[in-house]
Amino acid sequence: MYFTDRGLEELAERRGEEQVTLAWLAERLKEFVDEHPEFEVPVERVATWLARLDDDED
């Protein structure tokens, strides 16, 4: 297990039963980047990856 998996596991345990919209998630990610600008690039990469999940791979 990677160290970062702990945060993902905590998220699943604490909030795994909740339903959220992607708009809500985008707002939370924006807030996170505002508070932690050093993480802007990785957050943007995750957001782009999520946005393009259903795109056909060429």
Chimera marker file (.cmm) of the C-alpha trace (Angstrom):
<marker_set name="trace">
<marker id="1" x="0.000" y="0.000" z="0.000" r="1" g="1" b="0" radius="0.5"/>
<marker id="2" x="1.210" y="3.472" z="-0.840" r="1" g="1" b="0" radius="0.5"/>
<marker id="3" x="1.250" y="6.144" z="1.847" r="1" g="1" b="0" radius="0.5"/>
<marker id="4" x="-1.328" y="8.124" z="-0.155" r="1" g="1" b="0" radius="0.5"/>
<marker id="5" x="-3.720" y="5.161" z="-0.044" r="1" g="1" b="0" radius="0.5"/>
<marker id="6" x="-4.359" y="5.958" z="3.609" r="1" g="1" b="0" radius="0.5"/>
<marker id="7" x="-6.141" y="9.169" z="2.653" r="1" g="1" b="0" radius="0.5"/>
<marker id="8" x="-8.146" y="7.365" z="-0.006" r="1" g="1" b="0" radius="0.5"/>
<marker id="9" x="-9.111" y="4.668" z="2.474" r="1" g="1" b="0" radius="0.5"/>
<marker id="10" x="-10.136" y="7.285" z="5.025" r="1" g="1" b="0" radius="0.5"/>
<marker id="11" x="-12.244" y="9.030" z="2.404" r="1" g="1" b="0" radius="0.5"/>
<marker id="12" x="-13.999" y="5.793" z="1.517" r="1" g="1" b="0" radius="0.5"/>
<marker id="13" x="-14.572" y="4.903" z="5.163" r="1" g="1" b="0" radius="0.5"/>
<marker id="14" x="-15.803" y="8.316" z="6.293" r="1" g="1" b="0" radius="0.5"/>
<marker id="15" x="-17.760" y="9.450" z="3.238" r="1" g="1" b="0" radius="0.5"/>
<marker id="16" x="-18.149" y="6.347" z="1.114" r="1" g="1" b="0" radius="0.5"/>
<marker id="17" x="-21.911" y="6.170" z="1.550" r="1" g="1" b="0" radius="0.5"/>
<marker id="18" x="-22.462" y="9.782" z="0.424" r="1" g="1" b="0" radius="0.5"/>
<marker id="19" x="-23.510" y="10.766" z="-3.064" r="1" g="1" b="0" radius="0.5"/>
<marker id="20" x="-21.971" y="13.895" z="-4.535" r="1" g="1" b="0" radius="0.5"/>
<marker id="21" x="-22.016" y="15.604" z="-7.895" r="1" g="1" b="0" radius="0.5"/>
<marker id="22" x="-18.949" y="16.204" z="-9.969" r="1" g="1" b="0" radius="0.5"/>
<marker id="23" x="-19.697" y="19.923" z="-9.659" r="1" g="1" b="0" radius="0.5"/>
<marker id="24" x="-19.408" y="19.569" z="-5.868" r="1" g="1" b="0" radius="0.5"/>
<marker id="25" x="-16.122" y="17.676" z="-6.250" r="1" g="1" b="0" radius="0.5"/>
<marker id="26" x="-14.754" y="20.317" z="-8.638" r="1" g="1" b="0" radius="0.5"/>
<marker id="27" x="-15.560" y="23.047" z="-6.098" r="1" g="1" b="0" radius="0.5"/>
<marker id="28" x="-13.815" y="21.141" z="-3.305" r="1" g="1" b="0" radius="0.5"/>
<marker id="29" x="-10.747" y="20.633" z="-5.515" r="1" g="1" b="0" radius="0.5"/>
<marker id="30" x="-10.684" y="24.365" z="-6.343" r="1" g="1" b="0" radius="0.5"/>
<marker id="31" x="-10.839" y="25.158" z="-2.625" r="1" g="1" b="0" radius="0.5"/>
<marker id="32" x="-8.009" y="22.719" z="-1.961" r="1" g="1" b="0" radius="0.5"/>
<marker id="33" x="-5.802" y="24.296" z="-4.641" r="1" g="1" b="0" radius="0.5"/>
<marker id="34" x="-6.585" y="27.776" z="-3.297" r="1" g="1" b="0" radius="0.5"/>
<marker id="35" x="-5.330" y="26.658" z="0.114" r="1" g="1" b="0" radius="0.5"/>
<marker id="36" x="-2.449" y="24.545" z="-1.256" r="1" g="1" b="0" radius="0.5"/>
<marker id="37" x="-1.286" y="26.075" z="-4.559" r="1" g="1" b="0" radius="0.5"/>
<marker id="38" x="1.745" y="23.773" z="-4.656" r="1" g="1" b="0" radius="0.5"/>
<marker id="39" x="-0.665" y="20.947" z="-5.558" r="1" g="1" b="0" radius="0.5"/>
<marker id="40" x="-2.253" y="22.726" z="-8.529" r="1" g="1" b="0" radius="0.5"/>
<marker id="41" x="-0.561" y="20.596" z="-11.195" r="1" g="1" b="0" radius="0.5"/>
<marker id="42" x="-1.399" y="17.170" z="-9.720" r="1" g="1" b="0" radius="0.5"/>
<marker id="43" x="-4.990" y="18.227" z="-8.970" r="1" g="1" b="0" radius="0.5"/>
<marker id="44" x="-5.376" y="19.506" z="-12.524" r="1" g="1" b="0" radius="0.5"/>
<marker id="45" x="-4.002" y="16.210" z="-13.850" r="1" g="1" b="0" radius="0.5"/>
<marker id="46" x="-6.478" y="14.185" z="-11.785" r="1" g="1" b="0" radius="0.5"/>
<marker id="47" x="-9.355" y="16.446" z="-12.857" r="1" g="1" b="0" radius="0.5"/>
<marker id="48" x="-8.388" y="16.141" z="-16.519" r="1" g="1" b="0" radius="0.5"/>
<marker id="49" x="-8.045" y="12.376" z="-16.191" r="1" g="1" b="0" radius="0.5"/>
<marker id="50" x="-11.496" y="12.122" z="-14.610" r="1" g="1" b="0" radius="0.5"/>
<marker id="51" x="-13.014" y="14.398" z="-17.248" r="1" g="1" b="0" radius="0.5"/>
<marker id="52" x="-11.629" y="12.283" z="-20.095" r="1" g="1" b="0" radius="0.5"/>
<marker id="53" x="-12.255" y="8.776" z="-18.729" r="1" g="1" b="0" radius="0.5"/>
<marker id="54" x="-14.864" y="7.960" z="-21.364" r="1" g="1" b="0" radius="0.5"/>
<marker id="55" x="-12.915" y="9.399" z="-24.318" r="1" g="1" b="0" radius="0.5"/>
<marker id="56" x="-11.929" y="6.891" z="-26.959" r="1" g="1" b="0" radius="0.5"/>
<marker id="57" x="-8.253" y="6.083" z="-26.838" r="1" g="1" b="0" radius="0.5"/>
<marker id="58" x="-6.641" y="6.497" z="-30.257" r="1" g="1" b="0" radius="0.5"/>
<link id1="1" id2="2" r="1" g="1" b="0" radius="0.2"/>
<link id1="2" id2="3" r="1" g="1" b="0" radius="0.2"/>
<link id1="3" id2="4" r="1" g="1" b="0" radius="0.2"/>
<link id1="4" id2="5" r="1" g="1" b="0" radius="0.2"/>
<link id1="5" id2="6" r="1" g="1" b="0" radius="0.2"/>
<link id1="6" id2="7" r="1" g="1" b="0" radius="0.2"/>
<link id1="7" id2="8" r="1" g="1" b="0" radius="0.2"/>
<link id1="8" id2="9" r="1" g="1" b="0" radius="0.2"/>
<link id1="9" id2="10" r="1" g="1" b="0" radius="0.2"/>
<link id1="10" id2="11" r="1" g="1" b="0" radius="0.2"/>
<link id1="11" id2="12" r="1" g="1" b="0" radius="0.2"/>
<link id1="12" id2="13" r="1" g="1" b="0" radius="0.2"/>
<link id1="13" id2="14" r="1" g="1" b="0" radius="0.2"/>
<link id1="14" id2="15" r="1" g="1" b="0" radius="0.2"/>
<link id1="15" id2="16" r="1" g="1" b="0" radius="0.2"/>
<link id1="16" id2="17" r="1" g="1" b="0" radius="0.2"/>
<link id1="17" id2="18" r="1" g="1" b="0" radius="0.2"/>
<link id1="18" id2="19" r="1" g="1" b="0" radius="0.2"/>
<link id1="19" id2="20" r="1" g="1" b="0" radius="0.2"/>
<link id1="20" id2="21" r="1" g="1" b="0" radius="0.2"/>
<link id1="21" id2="22" r="1" g="1" b="0" radius="0.2"/>
<link id1="22" id2="23" r="1" g="1" b="0" radius="0.2"/>
<link id1="23" id2="24" r="1" g="1" b="0" radius="0.2"/>
<link id1="24" id2="25" r="1" g="1" b="0" radius="0.2"/>
<link id1="25" id2="26" r="1" g="1" b="0" radius="0.2"/>
<link id1="26" id2="27" r="1" g="1" b="0" radius="0.2"/>
<link id1="27" id2="28" r="1" g="1" b="0" radius="0.2"/>
<link id1="28" id2="29" r="1" g="1" b="0" radius="0.2"/>
<link id1="29" id2="30" r="1" g="1" b="0" radius="0.2"/>
<link id1="30" id2="31" r="1" g="1" b="0" radius="0.2"/>
<link id1="31" id2="32" r="1" g="1" b="0" radius="0.2"/>
<link id1="32" id2="33" r="1" g="1" b="0" radius="0.2"/>
<link id1="33" id2="34" r="1" g="1" b="0" radius="0.2"/>
<link id1="34" id2="35" r="1" g="1" b="0" radius="0.2"/>
<link id1="35" id2="36" r="1" g="1" b="0" radius="0.2"/>
<link id1="36" id2="37" r="1" g="1" b="0" radius="0.2"/>
<link id1="37" id2="38" r="1" g="1" b="0" radius="0.2"/>
<link id1="38" id2="39" r="1" g="1" b="0" radius="0.2"/>
<link id1="39" id2="40" r="1" g="1" b="0" radius="0.2"/>
<link id1="40" id2="41" r="1" g="1" b="0" radius="0.2"/>
<link id1="41" id2="42" r="1" g="1" b="0" radius="0.2"/>
<link id1="42" id2="43" r="1" g="1" b="0" radius="0.2"/>
<link id1="43" id2="44" r="1" g="1" b="0" radius="0.2"/>
<link id1="44" id2="45" r="1" g="1" b="0" radius="0.2"/>
<link id1="45" id2="46" r="1" g="1" b="0" radius="0.2"/>
<link id1="46" id2="47" r="1" g="1" b="0" radius="0.2"/>
<link id1="47" id2="48" r="1" g="1" b="0" radius="0.2"/>
<link id1="48" id2="49" r="1" g="1" b="0" radius="0.2"/>
<link id1="49" id2="50" r="1" g="1" b="0" radius="0.2"/>
<link id1="50" id2="51" r="1" g="1" b="0" radius="0.2"/>
<link id1="51" id2="52" r="1" g="1" b="0" radius="0.2"/>
<link id1="52" id2="53" r="1" g="1" b="0" radius="0.2"/>
<link id1="53" id2="54" r="1" g="1" b="0" radius="0.2"/>
<link id1="54" id2="55" r="1" g="1" b="0" radius="0.2"/>
<link id1="55" id2="56" r="1" g="1" b="0" radius="0.2"/>
<link id1="56" id2="57" r="1" g="1" b="0" radius="0.2"/>
<link id1="57" id2="58" r="1" g="1" b="0" radius="0.2"/>
</marker_set>
